[in-house]
Amino acid sequence: MINKSVGIYVSKNILQFVVLGAGFGAPRLIAAETVKIQEGFSFISSAASVKPVELDVEAKPEHRITAVKKQKRQLTPFEAAVKNLLSQRGVNDGQVVSVAIPAESVVIRYFQMPRLAPQEQKSAIPFEARKYLPYKLEDIQYAYSISYDKVASNKMAITFVAADKSFIAGYIRFFENLGLRVGYLEVAPYSLMRFFYKTKEIEPNQTAALVYACNDSASINLLRNNVLYLTRNVSFSGKASHIESMIPELRLSFDYFHRQFPDEKIEQVVFWSDDKTMEQKIQEIGRDFNLRAKLANPFTIIENAAGFSVEYAVGLGLALRQQNQTPKDINLSTGIKKIEIEKLIKIAAIQMCVAVVLLFLFNAMDSGNLKKLENDLRDLLGENSAVQVKSGKISTQSLESDKRRIAERVNYLANLKENKFLVSSKIDRLVSLMPDGLWLGEINYGKPKGRNISANKALSVKGYAHRVKGDDQIKLINQFLEALKKDSVFSGGFTDIRLDTILNENRSDIALTGFQISCLTE
């Protein structure tokens, strides 16, 4: 067992870290701190602005503690604050850390497939996962776990976790810049699952709901035998108490689980919160749902943890992973080479800068100030360097390529301005016309594809239809198409609104009908 382990949880607004040591028969809490992430801070842009340290990602986590190159670097105030606080708590350069990111930052898919021999799984599982992902495999960093629990003898259950490669590279580089080594990078629900299994608050063979509750939000996770079946983060509003607001969210989560697994039963719901007054209400929830419900006190197995907020449970679960060495668990930090991190950070930072320009231009369009937009476009086209990214050595060829991409985006915006309508208002109207049972997957505006299409531009709408058993999904799509054609607010400025494709699909065993509608301009 490692004498000292560090778990760091990065959420939307805060960075939390936990330092755990080996106690007498139980883990000992050395430190737990929270740093607020300043508004507007970006891990990708921050990572791109500092020259990296060396990272041997192929080495095993326990072997990654090697000498870190001493380099003079200019850290941002936030980076400096995190580094100083870690140093005060005995976390020095070269320390291997485990990092968790929020579930909403990744895509998690559960599916079943024919059982395969271990040597076939490495290529077959990602190939099968393509059906359930909104990304191309080459654009993502992924990891998966395999379970044979509660499946047919010829099947295996896969939990597939994926995230954009540049997103993961940004986090790895951020901690590298602080002199740390990322040994593990996982999603927060897995850290919680590990911690609560360790505390014996839930048993691995139980199908349980793990619920964190605070004043304005809640995290709901359904799990069994190290398999994460569902994770949801919900926000509350209004005058109702947070526990009352949570009841319909719990019911929605449980209903979804039972539709996916009709033969399974949720046996227990475990709440954890700093609000100890909610215990009586939790018992009422247990009676309403006809299952065991309790308010957990998970820190009892950790020495020196009395008085700390239960919010540190994620960090504790991470630190426990490092202490107990669980290489088979989900790890999104493996497989990214140093040279690939350099490339991903550079591309992501450039894209962010371009996105800022695009956002500014779209805001100008939405305000109706087309004259100002025209002047801004003229200024932008006249600049020799619209975007500057400080990311180490960038070749002339690379800069030329980036310049061409930015020029294409500027031309795209110029074409938008020249049209007789505002795209944003069309999208708003489109959403308002959507019937129940229909949802959008992707919206694009640009040159339409196809030899027989002579239109200058087209608004392409991709989506899915899913209704309860017995309803006609194709009929629903056609009704939506007719509504778009007949609505004068939406159809104005389009020369044709047509249904391009319609295709039956299955996502996580749910029957869907995919469609694409093109709205053509002159």
C-alpha positions in Angstrom: 0.0 0.0 0.0 1.2 3.5 -0.8 2.0 5.6 2.3 0.4 8.8 0.9 -2.2 9.1 -1.9 -3.8 12.1 -3.4 -7.3 12.4 -4.9 -8.4 15.5 -6.8 -12.0 16.2 -7.9 -12.5 18.9 -10.5 -16.2 20.0 -10.8 -17.6 22.9 -12.7 -17.0 25.5 -9.9 -14.5 24.0 -7.5 -11.4 21.9 -7.3 -11.2 19.6 -4.2 -8.2 17.5 -3.1 -7.8 14.9 -0.4 -4.5 13.6 0.9 -4.8 10.2 2.5 -2.2 8.3 4.5 -2.0 4.8 5.9 -3.2 4.7 9.5 -3.4 1.9 12.1 -5.9 -0.5 10.4 -7.7 2.2 8.5 -6.9 5.0 6.1 -6.0 8.3 7.8 -7.1 11.7 6.4 -4.1 14.0 6.2 -5.7 17.0 4.5 -8.9 18.0 2.6 -9.1 21.4 0.9 -11.4 23.2 -1.6 -10.3 25.8 -4.1 -12.9 27.8 -6.0 -12.4 27.9 -9.8 -12.5 31.4 -10.9 -15.1 32.4 -13.4 -14.0 32.0 -17.0 -11.0 29.8 -16.2 -10.3 27.1 -18.8 -8.2 24.1 -18.2 -7.4 23.8 -21.9 -6.3 27.4 -22.5 -4.4 27.4 -19.2 -2.6 24.1 -20.2 -1.7 25.5 -23.6 0.0 28.6 -22.1 2.7 26.8 -20.1 5.5 24.6 -21.4 4.9 21.0 -20.3 6.9 18.8 -18.0 7.8 15.2 -19.0 5.1 12.6 -18.6 5.7 8.9 -19.1 2.0 7.7 -19.5 3.0 4.2 -20.5 4.6 3.5 -17.2 2.5 1.9 -14.5 1.1 4.5 -12.0 3.3 3.2 -9.1 6.4 3.7 -11.3 5.6 7.2 -12.5 7.2 9.1 -9.5 10.4 10.2 -11.3 12.4 13.4 -11.3 10.5 16.2 -12.8 12.4 18.7 -15.0 13.0 22.0 -13.2 11.6 24.7 -15.4 10.8 28.3 -14.9 7.2 28.9 -15.7 4.7 31.6 -15.2 1.6 30.1 -13.6 -1.8 31.8 -13.6 -3.1 33.0 -10.2 -5.4 30.0 -10.0 -2.6 27.6 -10.8 -0.3 29.2 -8.3 -3.0 29.0 -5.6 -3.6 25.3 -6.2 0.2 24.5 -6.3 0.9 26.5 -3.1 -2.0 24.9 -1.2 -0.9 21.4 -2.3 2.7 22.2 -1.3 1.5 23.3 2.2 -0.2 19.9 2.5 3.0 18.0 1.6 2.1 17.3 -2.0 5.3 18.1 -3.9 6.5 17.9 -7.5 6.5 14.4 -8.9 3.5 13.2 -6.8 1.2 10.8 -8.6 -2.4 11.9 -8.3 -5.8 10.4 -9.1 -8.2 12.8 -10.8 -12.0 12.7 -11.2 -14.2 14.8 -13.5 -18.0 15.3 -13.5 -20.2 12.8 -15.2 -21.7 15.5 -17.4 -18.2 15.9 -19.0 -18.3 12.5 -20.6 -20.5 10.0 -22.3 -21.3 6.8 -20.4 -23.1 4.0 -22.3 -24.2 0.6 -21.0 -24.8 -2.1 -23.6 -24.7 -5.9 -24.0 -23.0 -7.9 -26.8 -22.0 -11.5 -27.5 -19.4 -12.9 -25.2 -15.9 -12.9 -26.7 -12.5 -14.3 -25.8 -10.2 -11.8 -24.1 -7.9 -11.5 -27.1 -10.9 -10.4 -29.3 -12.4 -7.9 -26.8 -9.9 -5.1 -27.4 -10.9 -4.4 -31.0 -14.5 -5.7 -30.9 -15.8 -3.6 -28.0 -14.9 -0.2 -29.4 -16.2 -1.2 -32.7 -19.6 -2.2 -31.1 -19.6 1.0 -29.0 -19.7 3.2 -32.2 -23.4 2.5 -32.4 -24.0 4.3 -29.1 -21.6 7.3 -29.3 -22.1 10.7 -30.8 -18.3 10.9 -31.7 -15.9 9.2 -34.0 -13.6 6.7 -32.2 -10.5 8.6 -33.4 -11.7 11.8 -31.7 -12.2 10.3 -28.2 -10.4 9.0 -25.3 -12.2 6.0 -23.9 -12.2 3.2 -21.4 -14.6 0.4 -20.6 -15.4 -2.3 -18.0 -16.8 -5.7 -18.6 -19.4 -7.5 -16.4 -21.0 -10.9 -16.6 -23.4 -10.3 -13.8 -27.2 -10.5 -14.6 -26.6 -11.3 -18.3 -27.3 -14.4 -20.4 -24.5 -17.0 -20.5 -23.6 -16.0 -24.1 -23.5 -12.3 -23.4 -21.3 -9.7 -21.6 -22.3 -6.3 -20.3 -20.1 -3.3 -21.3 -19.9 0.1 -19.6 -18.2 2.4 -22.1 -16.9 5.8 -21.0 -15.7 8.3 -23.6 -14.7 11.9 -23.7 -13.2 14.3 -26.2 -9.4 13.7 -26.4 -8.5 17.4 -26.2 -10.7 17.7 -23.1 -8.8 14.9 -21.3 -5.4 16.1 -22.6 -6.2 19.6 -21.1 -6.7 18.1 -17.6 -3.6 16.0 -17.9 -1.5 18.9 -19.0 -2.9 21.2 -16.3 -1.6 18.9 -13.5 1.6 18.4 -15.4 2.2 22.1 -15.3 1.8 22.0 -11.5 4.6 19.3 -11.4 2.2 16.4 -10.7 1.6 13.1 -12.5 -1.8 11.8 -13.4 -1.9 8.1 -12.6 -5.6 7.7 -12.9 -8.4 9.8 -14.4 -12.0 8.6 -14.0 -15.5 9.9 -13.7 -16.8 11.0 -10.2 -19.6 8.3 -9.9 -16.9 5.6 -10.0 -15.0 7.3 -7.2 -18.2 7.4 -5.1 -19.0 3.8 -5.9 -15.5 2.7 -4.7 -15.7 4.7 -1.5 -19.2 3.5 -0.5 -18.2 -0.2 -1.2 -15.2 0.4 1.1 -17.4 1.8 3.8 -19.8 -1.2 3.6 -22.7 1.3 3.3 -23.8 -0.7 0.3 -22.9 -4.3 -0.7 -21.6 -5.1 -4.2 -24.4 -7.6 -4.9 -27.1 -5.1 -4.1 -28.8 -3.0 -6.8 -28.6 0.4 -5.0 -29.3 4.1 -5.6 -26.6 6.4 -4.3 -27.9 9.9 -3.8 -26.0 13.0 -2.8 -28.4 15.9 -1.8 -27.6 19.5 -1.1 -29.8 22.7 -1.2 -30.1 23.3 -4.9 -29.0 20.0 -6.6 -28.6 16.3 -6.3 -26.5 13.5 -7.8 -28.3 10.2 -8.5 -26.4 7.0 -9.3 -27.8 3.5 -9.8 -25.2 0.7 -9.5 -24.6 -3.0 -8.8 -21.4 -5.1 -8.7 -19.2 -2.2 -9.8 -21.5 -1.5 -12.8 -22.8 2.0 -13.2 -26.3 1.7 -14.8 -27.3 5.3 -14.5 -25.9 8.7 -13.3 -27.8 12.0 -13.3 -27.1 15.4 -11.9 -30.3 17.5 -11.3 -30.9 21.1 -10.2 -33.8 22.4 -8.1 -35.7 25.6 -8.1 -38.7 27.0 -6.4 -39.8 27.1 -2.8 -40.1 23.4 -2.2 -37.4 21.8 0.0 -34.6 20.0 -1.8 -35.7 16.6 -0.5 -39.3 17.2 -1.8 -37.9 18.4 -5.1 -35.8 15.2 -5.3 -38.7 12.8 -5.1 -39.9 13.2 -8.8 -36.3 13.0 -10.0 -35.8 9.8 -8.1 -39.1 8.4 -9.5 -38.0 9.3 -13.1 -34.6 7.6 -12.5 -36.1 4.5 -11.1 -38.7 4.3 -13.9 -36.0 4.5 -16.5 -34.0 1.7 -14.8 -37.0 -0.6 -14.6 -37.8 0.0 -18.3 -34.3 -1.0 -19.2 -34.1 -3.9 -16.8 -37.7 -5.0 -16.1 -36.6 -8.1 -14.1 -34.4 -6.1 -11.7 -35.4 -4.5 -8.4 -33.7 -1.5 -6.7 -33.1 -2.8 -3.2 -31.8 0.2 -1.3 -31.3 4.0 -1.6 -28.5 5.5 0.3 -28.4 9.3 0.8 -25.3 11.2 1.9 -25.5 14.9 2.9 -24.2 17.4 5.3 -27.9 18.1 6.2 -28.6 15.6 9.0 -32.1 17.0 9.5 -33.3 15.1 6.4 -33.2 11.7 8.0 -36.9 11.5 8.9 -37.9 12.6 5.4 -35.6 9.9 4.0 -37.5 7.2 5.9 -40.7 8.5 4.3 -39.1 8.2 0.9 -38.3 4.6 1.7 -41.9 3.8 2.6 -43.2 5.6 -0.6 -40.9 3.6 -2.8 -41.1 0.4 -0.8 -37.4 0.0 -0.3 -34.7 0.5 2.3 -33.6 4.1 2.7 -31.0 5.5 5.0 -28.8 8.5 5.5 -25.2 7.3 5.5 -22.3 8.5 7.5 -19.4 7.2 5.3 -16.5 8.9 7.0 -16.6 6.7 10.1 -14.0 4.3 8.6 -11.5 7.1 7.9 -9.3 8.2 10.7 -9.2 11.9 11.5 -12.2 12.6 9.2 -14.7 13.8 11.8 -16.1 17.3 11.0 -15.2 17.2 7.3 -17.9 17.8 4.7 -19.2 14.6 3.0 -18.5 16.5 -0.3 -15.0 15.1 0.0 -16.3 11.6 -0.6 -15.3 11.7 -4.3 -11.7 12.7 -3.4 -11.6 9.9 -0.8 -12.7 7.4 -3.3 -9.9 8.5 -5.6 -7.3 8.3 -3.0 -8.5 4.8 -2.0 -8.0 3.7 -5.6 -4.4 4.8 -5.5 -3.8 3.1 -2.2 -5.4 -0.2 -3.2 -4.1 -0.2 -6.8 -7.1 -1.1 -9.0 -5.8 -1.1 -12.6 -9.0 -2.8 -14.0 -11.2 0.2 -13.1 -12.0 2.9 -15.6 -9.0 5.0 -16.4 -9.1 7.7 -19.1 -5.5 8.8 -18.7 -3.9 5.8 -20.3 -2.8 5.6 -23.9 -2.3 9.4 -24.6 1.3 10.0 -25.8 3.1 13.1 -24.8 3.4 14.2 -28.5 -0.4 13.7 -28.9 -1.1 15.8 -25.8 0.9 18.6 -27.4 -1.1 18.4 -30.6 -4.5 18.1 -28.9 -3.8 21.1 -26.6 -2.7 23.3 -29.6 -5.8 22.4 -31.7 -8.2 22.8 -28.8 -6.8 26.2 -27.8 -7.1 27.4 -31.4 -10.6 26.2 -31.6 -11.5 28.0 -28.3 -10.1 31.2 -29.6 -12.1 30.8 -32.9 -15.2 30.0 -30.8 -14.8 33.3 -28.9 -14.7 35.1 -32.2 -17.8 33.2 -33.5 -19.7 33.8 -30.3 -19.1 37.5 -30.5 -20.3 37.5 -34.1 -23.4 35.5 -33.4 -24.3 37.9 -30.5 -23.9 40.8 -32.9 -26.3 39.1 -35.3 -28.9 38.3 -32.7 -29.0 41.9 -31.6 -29.9 42.9 -35.1 -26.8 45.1 -35.4 -25.9 43.9 -38.9 -24.0 47.1 -39.7 -21.7 46.5 -36.7 -21.3 42.9 -37.8 -20.2 44.1 -41.3 -17.6 46.4 -39.8 -16.3 43.6 -37.4 -16.0 41.2 -40.3 -14.0 43.8 -42.3 -11.7 44.3 -39.4 -11.2 40.6 -38.9 -10.5 40.0 -42.5 -7.9 42.8 -42.5 -5.9 41.4 -39.6 -2.8 39.4 -40.3 -3.2 37.3 -37.2 -6.7 36.9 -35.9 -5.8 34.4 -33.3 -2.6 33.9 -31.4 -2.0 30.7 -29.3 0.9 30.3 -27.1 1.5 26.5 -27.2 5.2 25.9 -27.7 6.6 25.4 -31.2 4.0 25.6 -34.1 5.3 25.1 -37.6 4.6 27.5 -40.5 2.6 24.9 -42.2 0.4 24.4 -39.1 -0.2 28.1 -38.8 -1.2 28.4 -42.5 -3.6 25.5 -42.0 -5.2 27.2 -39.0 -5.4 30.5 -40.9 -7.3 28.8 -43.8 -9.7 27.2 -41.3 -10.4 30.6 -39.6 -10.9 32.2 -43.0 -13.4 29.6 -43.9 -15.3 30.3 -40.7 -15.3 34.1 -41.4 -16.7 33.5 -44.9 -19.3 31.3 -43.4 -20.4 34.1 -41.0 -20.4 36.6 -43.9 -22.8 34.3 -45.8 -25.0 34.2 -42.7 -25.2 38.0 -42.6 -26.2 38.2 -46.2 -29.2 36.0 -45.8 -32.7 37.5 -45.4 -33.2 35.9 -42.0 -31.4 35.2 -38.7 -30.5 31.5 -38.2 -30.8 31.8 -34.4 -34.5 32.9 -34.7 -35.2 30.0 -37.0 -33.7 27.5 -34.6 -35.8 29.0 -31.7 -38.9 28.6 -33.8 -38.0 25.1 -34.9 -37.6 24.0 -31.2 -41.0 25.5 -30.4 -42.7 23.4 -33.2 -41.2 20.1 -32.0 -43.9 17.6 -30.8 -43.5 15.3 -27.8 -41.5 12.2 -28.6 -39.1 14.0 -30.9 -35.7 15.4 -30.0 -32.8 17.0 -31.9 -29.4 15.5 -32.4 -27.6 18.0 -34.6 -28.2 21.3 -36.4 -25.8 22.5 -39.2 -25.9 25.5 -41.5 -23.8 25.5 -44.7 -23.4 24.3 -48.2 -25.7 21.3 -48.8 -24.3 18.0 -49.9 -25.6 16.2 -52.9 -25.2 16.4 -56.7 -28.8 17.4 -57.4 -29.0 20.2 -54.8 -28.3 23.7 -56.3 -29.1 25.7 -53.1 -26.5 28.1 -51.8 -27.0 27.2 -48.2 -29.1 24.8 -46.2 -30.2 24.4 -42.5 -29.8 20.7 -41.8 -31.7 19.2 -38.9 -31.0 15.7 -37.6 -33.0 14.1 -34.8 -34.8 11.1 -33.4 -38.3 10.0 -32.8 -39.2 7.7 -29.9 -42.8 7.2 -28.6 -44.4 4.7 -26.4 -45.2 1.3 -27.8 -47.9 1.4 -30.5 -47.3 5.0 -31.7 -46.1 5.5 -35.3 -42.7 7.3 -35.2 -42.6 7.9 -39.0 -46.0 9.6 -38.8 -44.7 11.8 -36.0 -41.7 12.9 -38.2 -44.0 13.7 -41.1 -46.2 15.8 -38.8 -43.2 17.8 -37.7 -42.1 18.2 -41.4 -45.5 19.6 -42.3 -45.6 21.9 -39.3 -42.2 23.4 -40.4 -43.5 23.9 -44.0 -46.8 25.6 -42.9 -45.3 27.8 -40.2 -44.7 31.2 -41.9 -42.3 32.4 -39.3 -40.0 29.4 -39.8 -40.4 28.7 -43.5 -39.9 32.4 -44.6 -36.7 32.7 -46.6 -36.5 28.9 -47.4 -37.1 27.8 -51.0 -37.7 24.1 -50.0 -38.1 22.1 -46.8 -37.6 18.4 -47.4 -37.1 15.1 -45.6 -33.8 13.7 -46.7 -33.4 10.4 -44.8 -35.3 8.3 -42.3 -33.7 5.3 -40.6 -34.5 2.8 -37.9 -31.9 2.6 -35.2 -31.4 1.0 -31.8 -29.7 2.8 -28.9 -29.2 0.9 -25.7 -32.0 -1.4 -26.7 -34.4 1.5 -27.4 -36.0 1.5 -30.8 -35.6 4.9 -32.5 -36.3 6.4 -35.9 -33.6 8.8 -37.0 -34.3 11.5 -39.6 -32.7 14.4 -41.4 -34.6 17.4 -42.7 -33.0 20.0 -45.0 -34.2 23.6 -45.3 -32.8 25.1 -48.5 -32.2 28.8 -49.3 -31.6 30.4 -52.7 
